[in-house]
Amino acid sequence: MAKGFQVVEDVELPTQSPAERAGLNMLVLGMKTLSQRAAAAVVDSFLLLTVGSAWWLWWSTPDPNPHQIVSLAIYAGFVLAANLIYRKVRR
């Protein structure tokens, strides 16, 4: 095996017809739109994830004592505040 770099001859790419270029441009545009919509869906799922986490914590505590109730209420308040701040910043 040769070490270092090797010189490679230029390779000509096949030319595309206008129809092929238009098809490729449409495909790229569709992929870009789909990725932007997926990113928007992930951003909008913040509310669902935070409220779901608070619900899961309440649900997973079968017989809470007073300290756990206070802790869960503080977490629920934090989630509510985080969602309100997130909505204000996002506007």
NORJOQUI-V141112 format. One record per residue. N is the residue number from 1. OMEGA is omega in radians with two decimals (999 if undefined). NEAR is the number of other ideal C-beta (glycine too) atoms within 8 Angstrom. Layout:
BEGIN
<<N:OMEGA:NEAR> <N:OMEGA:NEAR>>
END
This chain:
BEGIN
<<1:3.11:2> <2:3.11:4> <3:3.11:3> <4:-3.08:4> <5:3.06:3> <6:3.11:5> <7:3.13:4> <8:3.14:5> <9:3.11:4> <10:3.11:4> <11:3.12:5> <12:3.10:4> <13:3.11:4> <14:-3.14:4> <15:-3.14:4> <16:3.07:7> <17:3.11:6> <18:3.13:6> <19:3.11:6> <20:3.12:8> <21:3.13:9> <22:3.11:8> <23:3.12:8> <24:3.10:9> <25:3.11:8> <26:3.11:8> <27:3.12:8> <28:3.12:8> <29:3.11:8> <30:3.12:8> <31:3.13:8> <32:3.14:8> <33:3.14:8> <34:-3.14:8> <35:3.10:8> <36:3.12:8> <37:3.10:8> <38:3.11:8> <39:3.11:8> <40:3.12:8> <41:3.11:8> <42:3.13:7> <43:-3.12:7> <44:-3.13:7> <45:3.13:8> <46:3.14:9> <47:-3.12:9> <48:-3.12:7> <49:-3.10:8> <50:3.12:11> <51:3.08:10> <52:3.12:8> <53:3.09:9> <54:3.12:12> <55:-3.12:8> <56:3.11:8> <57:3.10:10> <58:-3.10:9> <59:-3.07:6> <60:3.08:6> <61:-2.99:9> <62:-3.10:4> <63:-3.02:4> <64:3.01:8> <65:-3.08:6> <66:3.13:6> <67:3.11:6> <68:3.12:9> <69:3.11:9> <70:3.14:8> <71:3.12:8> <72:3.10:13> <73:3.09:8> <74:3.11:8> <75:3.11:10> <76:3.08:10> <77:3.09:8> <78:3.12:8> <79:3.11:12> <80:3.13:8> <81:3.13:8> <82:3.13:9> <83:3.10:12> <84:3.11:8> <85:3.14:8> <86:3.13:10> <87:3.12:8> <88:-3.13:7> <89:-3.05:6> <90:-3.14:5> <91:999:4>>
END
